[in-house]
């Protein structure tokens, strides 16, 4: 075949492909994406601009809720899917529209949904890939909503807006953002943050049931719990009067003391006492997300950010860069909050001597430090009565145990009663004062010095 014949074959092949493609588009316009959008928008969508807005992955369900509200409020609306398998996930809406209909690509299909947690016991079927056709400000609009997809490195959720009306896309995006904040499923929840395996920053958010801990469940020296409650819950309860008096609302509280004395239990009480407050829990490596937690708390205030065992990060370095101790990042984040932010930071530590120098270098970030000490004899009696309220031990026996167990922690007292019940169970009988005495002798013996240390009791 000579050169002229080859050129003819190539041109004729291209002509045939164009004819076949055009025939397919005309053959079934009802199943094609572009005609459906043209009918809704009144314009060829391929000639319209696409305005894209990205949203943090953990806010995807809020995006779904906000768009659903806007769509339903606008009257005439529809929700359609886009075919094309995994390929469509790699394409922007503009690219999808340009290729739609060619060789059967990207036709109208079923909507994709994903089940997303909205609380510790609830979930929502959210649109993970779907095209919303709606009316906004009197103008027809199409919004492609898509969820994050970590399999292909898309950590952000996204909405892509197409409309022929000038300024409508920007106004829609602004209102959706405001609705996401007002309707957020994170508001008033107890949350913890986890990292992403694909990139730096927050990945998974976990919901937790709010604890049910009353004041009667907390055994501390007189006045300690009242001071803690006033600083965290009291400021939240009287925020309007404090603002009117020109007083700031942000505050930092440090709970310190040996392990096992009740710091975490006191935190659980505060969570119970603040049922409408958003709580963000950070512990261990998750403390690296303190800046994200502060942004979340500011947006969802009133809020409480809990950083447990801060001494574990006082001497560690940021995970990826910088010589500054992570604790300083925590304190600078607290300092960066506006004075009118109704946000409390609650730090706990077993080693206040490690934290104190850092806190002294950043004065004013933490404005109240409260010791949660080892229980004295009176507190030990109250602890044993609390943990033994459903057990048949006599008060004199509990008093003797409290007197003999000097220097032990609340965790020790709780384990003591469990040990007594276990000893009785091994004998096939109900627990008695004798079993309590046997358990106490065991736990105070030299053979269990490591056990006492694990329960927070200092070595004798």
C-alpha positions as CSV (number, residue, x, y, z in Angstrom):
1,X,0.0,0.0,0.0
2,X,1.5,3.3,-1.1
3,X,1.5,6.5,1.1
4,X,-1.6,8.0,-0.5
5,X,-3.6,4.8,0.0
6,X,-2.5,4.7,3.7
7,X,-3.6,8.2,4.3
8,X,-7.0,7.5,2.7
9,X,-7.5,4.4,5.0
10,X,-6.6,6.4,8.1
11,X,-9.0,9.2,7.2
12,X,-11.8,6.8,6.3
13,X,-11.4,4.9,9.6
14,X,-11.6,8.2,11.6
15,X,-14.7,9.1,9.5
16,X,-16.4,5.8,10.3
17,X,-15.6,6.1,14.0
18,X,-17.2,9.5,14.1
19,X,-20.3,8.3,12.2
20,X,-20.7,5.3,14.6
21,X,-20.2,7.6,17.7
22,X,-22.8,10.1,16.4
23,X,-25.2,7.2,15.6
24,X,-24.9,5.9,19.1
25,X,-25.5,9.3,20.7
26,X,-28.7,9.7,18.6
27,X,-29.8,6.2,19.1
28,X,-30.8,6.5,22.8
29,X,-30.6,10.0,24.1
30,X,-32.7,9.1,27.2
31,X,-29.7,7.2,28.6
32,X,-27.1,9.7,27.8
33,X,-25.8,12.2,30.4
34,X,-25.4,15.3,28.2
35,X,-28.9,15.4,26.9
36,X,-30.3,15.0,30.4
37,X,-28.2,17.8,31.7
38,X,-29.0,20.0,28.7
39,X,-32.7,19.5,29.3
40,X,-32.3,20.5,32.9
41,X,-29.9,23.4,32.6
42,X,-31.2,24.8,29.3
43,X,-27.7,24.9,27.9
44,X,-25.1,22.4,26.7
45,X,-23.2,21.5,30.0
46,X,-20.0,21.0,28.0
47,X,-19.9,24.7,27.3
48,X,-20.5,25.8,30.9
49,X,-17.9,26.4,33.7
50,X,-17.6,23.9,36.5
51,X,-17.0,25.3,40.0
52,X,-15.3,22.8,42.4
53,X,-15.3,22.9,46.2
54,X,-13.3,20.4,48.2
55,X,-14.4,19.4,51.7
56,X,-12.4,17.5,54.4
57,X,-13.1,13.8,54.3
58,X,-14.6,13.7,57.8
59,X,-17.1,16.4,56.8
60,X,-18.5,14.3,53.9
61,X,-21.7,13.3,55.7
62,X,-22.2,17.0,56.6
63,X,-21.9,17.8,52.9
64,X,-24.5,15.2,52.0
65,X,-26.9,16.6,54.7
66,X,-26.5,20.2,53.5
67,X,-26.9,19.4,49.8
68,X,-29.9,17.3,50.5
69,X,-31.6,20.2,52.4
70,X,-30.8,22.7,49.6
71,X,-32.0,20.2,46.9
72,X,-35.3,19.5,48.6
73,X,-36.0,23.1,49.4
74,X,-35.6,24.2,45.8
75,X,-38.7,22.4,44.6
76,X,-38.2,20.5,41.3
77,X,-35.2,18.2,41.7
78,X,-33.8,14.8,40.7
79,X,-30.9,12.6,41.6
80,X,-29.1,10.5,39.0
81,X,-26.0,8.4,38.8
82,X,-23.2,8.3,36.3
83,X,-21.9,5.0,34.8
84,X,-18.4,4.2,33.9
85,X,-17.0,2.1,36.7
86,X,-13.9,3.1,38.5
87,X,-12.8,5.3,35.6
88,X,-15.3,8.0,36.5
89,X,-13.6,8.4,39.9
90,X,-10.4,9.5,38.1
91,X,-12.2,12.1,36.0
92,X,-13.4,15.6,36.9
93,X,-17.0,16.5,36.0
94,X,-15.6,18.5,33.0
95,X,-13.8,15.5,31.7
96,X,-16.8,13.3,32.2
97,X,-19.0,15.7,30.2
98,X,-16.5,15.9,27.4
99,X,-16.3,12.1,27.1
100,X,-19.9,11.3,27.9
101,X,-21.6,9.3,25.1
102,X,-18.5,8.5,23.2
103,X,-18.3,4.7,22.9
104,X,-21.0,4.3,25.5
105,X,-18.9,6.1,28.2
106,X,-20.4,7.8,31.3
107,X,-24.1,7.2,30.7
108,X,-26.9,7.8,33.2
109,X,-26.8,5.0,35.8
110,X,-27.7,4.2,39.4
111,X,-26.6,6.5,42.2
112,X,-23.8,5.2,44.5
113,X,-24.3,5.4,48.2
114,X,-22.1,4.8,51.3
115,X,-23.1,4.1,54.9
116,X,-21.4,6.7,57.0
117,X,-21.4,6.9,60.8
118,X,-23.3,9.9,62.3
119,X,-23.0,8.8,66.0
120,X,-22.0,5.9,68.1
121,X,-25.1,4.0,67.2
122,X,-26.4,5.7,64.0
123,X,-25.4,5.9,60.3
124,X,-26.6,7.7,57.2
125,X,-26.8,6.4,53.6
126,X,-25.0,9.3,51.9
127,X,-24.5,9.8,48.2
128,X,-21.0,8.8,47.4
129,X,-21.2,9.5,43.7
130,X,-24.3,11.1,42.3
131,X,-25.5,14.1,40.3
132,X,-28.1,16.3,42.0
133,X,-30.3,18.3,39.6
134,X,-31.9,21.1,41.5
135,X,-33.2,24.7,41.5
136,X,-31.3,27.4,43.4
137,X,-32.1,31.1,43.4
138,X,-34.5,30.4,40.6
139,X,-31.8,28.9,38.4
140,X,-31.3,25.3,37.3
141,X,-28.1,23.8,38.8
142,X,-26.3,20.4,38.6
143,X,-24.0,19.3,41.5
144,X,-21.8,16.2,41.3
145,X,-21.3,15.0,44.8
146,X,-18.5,12.5,45.5
147,X,-17.0,11.0,48.7
148,X,-13.3,10.6,49.5
149,X,-11.8,7.6,47.9
150,X,-8.6,6.5,49.6
151,X,-8.0,3.7,47.0
152,X,-7.1,6.3,44.4
153,X,-5.6,8.9,46.8
154,X,-8.6,11.2,47.0
155,X,-8.7,12.2,50.7
156,X,-11.1,15.0,50.2
157,X,-14.9,15.0,49.5
158,X,-16.0,17.2,46.6
159,X,-18.9,19.0,45.0
160,X,-18.7,20.2,41.4
161,X,-21.3,22.8,40.4
162,X,-22.6,23.5,36.9
163,X,-25.0,26.3,36.1
164,X,-25.6,28.9,33.4
165,X,-26.6,31.6,35.9
166,X,-23.9,34.0,36.9
167,X,-22.9,34.0,40.6
168,X,-25.3,31.1,41.5
169,X,-22.5,28.6,42.0
170,X,-20.6,30.8,44.5
171,X,-23.8,31.5,46.5
172,X,-24.7,27.9,46.6
173,X,-21.3,26.8,47.8
174,X,-21.4,29.5,50.5
175,X,-24.8,28.4,51.8
176,X,-23.8,24.7,51.7
177,X,-20.8,25.6,53.9
178,X,-23.0,27.4,56.4
179,X,-25.4,24.5,56.5
180,X,-22.6,22.0,57.0
181,X,-21.6,23.9,60.1
182,X,-25.1,24.3,61.5
183,X,-26.2,20.7,60.8
184,X,-22.9,19.0,61.5
185,X,-23.3,15.5,62.9
186,X,-20.2,16.1,64.9
187,X,-21.8,18.8,67.0
188,X,-22.5,17.7,70.6
189,X,-20.7,14.4,70.1
190,X,-17.8,12.7,71.9
191,X,-15.1,12.1,69.2
192,X,-11.6,10.8,68.8
193,X,-9.3,11.5,65.9
194,X,-7.2,9.0,64.0
195,X,-4.6,9.4,61.3
196,X,-4.8,8.6,57.6
197,X,-2.7,5.8,56.1
198,X,-2.5,7.8,52.9
199,X,-1.4,11.3,53.9
200,X,-0.6,13.5,56.8
201,X,-3.6,14.8,58.9
202,X,-6.8,13.4,60.2
203,X,-8.3,10.4,58.6
204,X,-10.9,8.4,60.6
205,X,-13.1,10.0,63.2
206,X,-14.7,7.7,65.8
207,X,-17.8,8.4,67.8
208,X,-18.1,7.4,71.4
209,X,-21.0,7.1,73.8
210,X,-21.1,9.8,76.4
211,X,-20.2,8.4,79.8
212,X,-22.8,8.3,82.6
213,X,-20.7,9.3,85.6
214,X,-22.3,11.3,88.5
215,X,-20.8,13.4,91.3
216,X,-21.4,10.4,93.6
217,X,-19.1,8.2,91.5
218,X,-16.1,10.6,92.1
219,X,-14.1,10.3,95.3
220,X,-11.7,13.2,95.7
221,X,-10.7,15.5,98.6
222,X,-13.2,18.1,99.5
223,X,-13.5,21.0,97.1
224,X,-11.4,19.4,94.3
225,X,-14.2,18.3,92.1
226,X,-16.0,21.6,92.6
227,X,-13.0,23.6,91.4
228,X,-12.7,21.4,88.3
229,X,-16.4,21.6,87.5
230,X,-16.5,25.4,87.9
231,X,-13.5,26.0,85.6
232,X,-14.8,23.8,82.8
233,X,-18.6,23.5,83.2
234,X,-19.2,26.7,85.2
235,X,-17.7,28.9,82.5
236,X,-19.8,27.1,79.8
237,X,-23.0,27.6,81.9
238,X,-22.3,31.3,82.5
239,X,-20.8,32.2,79.1
240,X,-23.2,35.0,78.4
241,X,-22.6,36.8,81.7
242,X,-18.8,36.4,81.3
243,X,-18.9,37.8,77.8
244,X,-21.0,40.7,78.9
245,X,-18.4,41.4,81.6
246,X,-15.6,41.4,79.1
247,X,-14.1,38.1,80.3
248,X,-12.6,35.5,78.0
249,X,-14.0,32.0,77.7
250,X,-11.1,29.9,76.5
251,X,-9.4,28.1,79.3
252,X,-6.9,25.4,80.0
253,X,-7.0,22.9,82.9
254,X,-4.3,20.5,84.0
255,X,-5.1,17.5,86.1
256,X,-2.0,15.9,87.6
257,X,-1.2,13.1,90.0
258,X,0.0,9.5,90.2
259,X,-1.4,6.9,87.8
260,X,-4.7,5.3,89.0
261,X,-5.9,8.2,91.2
262,X,-8.9,9.1,89.1
263,X,-7.8,11.7,86.5
264,X,-9.5,9.8,83.6
265,X,-12.6,9.2,85.8
266,X,-12.8,12.9,86.5
267,X,-12.7,13.6,82.8
268,X,-15.5,11.1,82.3
269,X,-17.5,13.0,84.9
270,X,-17.0,16.3,83.0
271,X,-18.2,14.7,79.8
272,X,-21.3,13.6,81.6
273,X,-21.9,17.0,83.1
274,X,-21.6,18.7,79.7
275,X,-24.2,16.8,77.6
276,X,-24.4,19.5,74.8
277,X,-20.7,20.2,74.5
278,X,-18.6,18.8,71.6
279,X,-15.7,16.7,73.0
280,X,-12.6,15.8,71.0
281,X,-10.4,13.2,72.7
282,X,-6.7,13.0,71.9
283,X,-4.4,10.4,73.4
284,X,-1.0,9.0,72.5
285,X,0.0,9.7,68.8
286,X,-3.3,11.4,68.1
287,X,-2.1,14.4,70.1
288,X,-0.3,15.3,66.9
289,X,-3.7,16.3,65.5
290,X,-4.2,19.0,68.2
291,X,-4.3,21.8,65.6
292,X,-7.1,20.0,63.7
293,X,-8.9,19.4,67.0
294,X,-8.7,23.1,67.8
295,X,-10.1,24.1,64.5
296,X,-12.9,21.6,64.9
297,X,-13.6,22.8,68.5
298,X,-13.7,26.4,67.4
299,X,-16.2,25.6,64.7
300,X,-18.4,23.4,66.9
301,X,-18.2,25.4,70.2
302,X,-19.0,25.1,73.0
303,X,-16.3,22.4,72.9
304,X,-13.8,20.5,75.1
305,X,-10.5,19.2,73.8
306,X,-9.1,16.4,76.1
307,X,-5.4,15.6,75.8
308,X,-4.6,12.6,78.0
309,X,-1.1,11.8,79.2
310,X,0.6,14.9,77.9
311,X,3.8,13.9,79.6
312,X,4.3,11.3,77.0
313,X,4.7,14.0,74.3
314,X,6.5,16.6,76.4
315,X,9.9,15.4,75.2
316,X,8.9,13.9,71.8
317,X,9.3,15.7,68.5
318,X,6.8,16.4,65.8
319,X,6.2,13.4,63.7
320,X,7.6,14.7,60.4
321,X,9.5,18.0,60.9
322,X,10.8,20.6,63.2
323,X,12.7,20.5,66.5
324,X,9.9,22.0,68.6
325,X,8.5,19.6,71.2
326,X,4.9,18.6,70.4
327,X,3.8,19.9,73.8
328,X,4.7,23.5,72.7
329,X,2.5,23.0,69.6
330,X,-0.3,22.1,72.0
331,X,0.2,25.2,74.0
332,X,0.6,27.5,71.0
333,X,-2.6,26.0,69.6
334,X,-4.4,26.9,72.8
335,X,-2.9,30.4,72.7
336,X,-4.1,30.8,69.1
337,X,-7.8,30.5,70.0
338,X,-9.7,33.8,70.3
339,X,-10.5,34.9,73.8
340,X,-14.2,34.7,73.0
341,X,-14.0,31.0,71.9
342,X,-16.0,28.8,74.3
343,X,-13.3,26.1,74.1
344,X,-11.7,24.3,77.1
345,X,-8.5,22.4,76.9
346,X,-8.1,19.7,79.5
347,X,-4.7,18.1,79.9
348,X,-3.8,15.1,82.2
349,X,-0.4,14.0,83.2
350,X,1.2,11.5,85.6
351,X,4.5,13.4,85.6
352,X,3.9,17.1,86.3
353,X,7.6,17.7,86.8
354,X,8.0,17.0,83.0
355,X,5.2,19.4,82.1
356,X,5.8,22.2,84.5
357,X,8.9,23.8,82.8
358,X,7.1,23.8,79.5
359,X,4.0,25.4,81.0
360,X,6.1,28.0,82.8
361,X,7.7,29.0,79.4
362,X,4.2,29.5,78.0
363,X,2.3,31.3,80.8
364,X,-1.4,31.8,80.6
365,X,-2.2,28.9,78.4
366,X,-3.2,26.7,81.3
367,X,-4.9,28.8,83.9
368,X,-5.8,26.1,86.5
369,X,-3.8,23.1,87.7
370,X,-5.5,20.6,90.0
371,X,-3.8,17.7,91.8
372,X,-5.6,14.4,91.9
373,X,-3.7,12.9,94.8
374,X,-3.5,9.5,96.3
375,X,-6.6,8.9,98.5
376,X,-6.2,9.5,102.2
377,X,-7.8,7.0,104.7
378,X,-11.2,8.8,104.6
379,X,-11.2,8.8,100.8
380,X,-10.2,5.1,100.8
381,X,-13.2,4.3,103.0
382,X,-15.5,6.1,100.6
383,X,-13.9,4.3,97.6
384,X,-14.3,0.9,99.1
385,X,-17.9,1.7,100.0
386,X,-18.5,2.9,96.5
387,X,-17.1,-0.2,94.8
388,X,-18.7,-2.6,97.4
389,X,-22.2,-1.1,97.2
390,X,-23.6,-4.4,95.8
391,X,-21.4,-6.7,97.8
392,X,-22.0,-8.3,101.3
393,X,-18.9,-6.9,103.1
394,X,-19.5,-5.2,106.4
395,X,-18.6,-1.6,107.1
396,X,-16.0,-2.6,109.9
397,X,-14.3,-4.9,107.4
398,X,-14.1,-2.1,104.8
399,X,-12.8,0.3,107.4
400,X,-10.1,-2.1,108.4
401,X,-9.1,-2.6,104.8
402,X,-9.0,1.2,104.3
403,X,-6.8,1.7,107.3
404,X,-4.4,-1.1,106.3
405,X,-4.0,-0.1,102.6
406,X,-2.2,3.2,103.1
407,X,-0.8,4.8,100.0
408,X,-2.9,2.8,97.5
409,X,-4.8,4.2,94.5
410,X,-8.4,4.1,93.5
411,X,-7.5,1.5,91.0
412,X,-6.0,-0.6,93.8
413,X,-9.3,-0.3,95.8
414,X,-11.4,-1.4,92.8
415,X,-9.2,-4.4,92.1
416,X,-9.1,-5.4,95.8
417,X,-12.9,-6.0,95.8
418,X,-12.8,-7.9,92.5
419,X,-10.0,-10.1,93.9
420,X,-12.1,-10.8,97.0
421,X,-15.1,-11.9,94.9
422,X,-12.8,-14.1,92.7
423,X,-11.3,-15.9,95.7
424,X,-14.9,-16.6,97.0
425,X,-15.9,-17.8,93.5
426,X,-13.0,-20.2,93.4
427,X,-14.2,-21.7,96.7
428,X,-17.7,-21.9,95.4
429,X,-19.2,-19.6,98.0
430,X,-20.4,-16.1,98.5
431,X,-17.8,-13.4,99.3
432,X,-17.3,-12.6,103.0
433,X,-15.2,-10.3,105.2
434,X,-12.6,-13.2,105.4
435,X,-12.2,-13.2,101.6
436,X,-11.7,-9.4,101.6
437,X,-9.0,-9.8,104.2
438,X,-7.3,-12.6,102.2
439,X,-7.4,-10.5,99.1
440,X,-5.9,-7.5,100.9
441,X,-3.0,-9.7,102.3
442,X,-2.3,-11.0,98.9
443,X,-2.2,-7.6,97.2
444,X,-0.1,-6.0,100.0
445,X,2.4,-8.9,100.0
446,X,5.9,-8.4,98.6
447,X,5.1,-10.9,95.9
448,X,2.7,-8.4,94.3
449,X,4.8,-5.3,94.4
450,X,4.7,-5.2,90.6
451,X,0.9,-5.5,90.6
452,X,0.7,-2.6,93.0
453,X,2.9,-0.5,90.7
454,X,0.7,-1.4,87.7
455,X,-2.3,-0.1,89.7
456,X,-0.5,3.1,90.4
457,X,0.5,2.5,94.0
458,X,4.0,3.7,94.8
459,X,6.5,1.2,96.0
460,X,6.6,0.9,99.7
